[in-house]
Amino acid sequence: MKTWESVVKQVQKFEENKEDVVQNTNHLVMDYGNGKMAGGDNTSKINLGDLTDWSQTQLYSLLGMPGRYFKKLYENKDFTLVADHVNHHLNGQGSRDLFIRTRKFDEQSAYIRGVLSDRYTVFDNIDLIEILDKIFGNTDKDYNIEYFLMDETVFHLRLTFPDLTADVGQNIEGEQDLITAGVHISNSEVGKRRVMVEPMAFRLICSNGLMGWTSSGDVGFKQRHIWLNKDEMYNRVAEGVGSALKASSGVIDLVKMARSKPVENPLNVIDEIIKDNNFTKQDGELVRSAFLMEPENTVYGLSNAFTRAAKDMVGDKMVEFENLGGKVLVKNI
């Protein structure tokens, strides 16, 4: 299990080689030979580097280009056609500033992490971890780091608090089912998601999380990357952690209610939920398999199928299915 110190060190290491620039669309160009982006002006060019999958998504969306098609061309190194369209659309944008986030190792080795509006306000993982370090780093309160993921697009950190553990009955095999209160904290440095602190209940038997049983404005903390004031963030994040913990402690009664309410034909209900949410057939099979591992024909069993399936997912998709598990629970009790 990760320690708080190791998380802090990893986030600090992540700060290396990052470089941000503001570039006007009139000065941006894609190289026809290698697909690299450059900025600057007529007298001085700046190598911005290759486009990542996410920065392609942002750039093509900004320019009104079909992302899936041009990503495939870029992947196949058919840069001439991609560059022809990108440069054409950039020239048609007029004068517009973009905030471009890169990671630059040297003049020849760099890549673009994100292509963002010039209204974007920086609140990076290091800023968030410094606030969390004040809250958790020096506390004597017992907590566990259950999940940590950080890459160029997202940051996810999950903490549970053993002192806030409750028994919600027995599972179908007669084991005591314990749920621990926790918080899930997330961010994105490149515009993929907001800064968020969300309540989370962690099931110890199978180590899966439950989220999304509260309405978005009730608890926790959510903030877009605009109009951010770093001086105000500490209190807001701290309050968000407190309200999230309170909410996750209060989910116990909901779980007990869900366990007492039967569901007829749960596999059919799962198929309907998958279809209604436009998930893939593979996702549906994963949820069905998760239910059959613990076939409890109750609302709780139905909800648990989605959160248990989320264990085989990572990052944003994991959180999406855990939130769906919470919504399924609330909707059906």
PyMOL commands that set and color helices and strands:
alter all, ss='L'
color gray80, all
select helices_A, chain A and resi 4-14+25-27+53-63+67-75+79-91+125-137+230-249+251-259+266-276+281-293+299-312+315-332
alter helices_A, ss='H'
color red, helices_A
select strands_A, chain A and resi 18-24+29-30+37-40+45-51+97-104+110-117+144-150+155-170+176-187+195-203+208-210+221-223
alter strands_A, ss='S'
color yellow, strands_A
deselect
rebuild
show_as cartoon
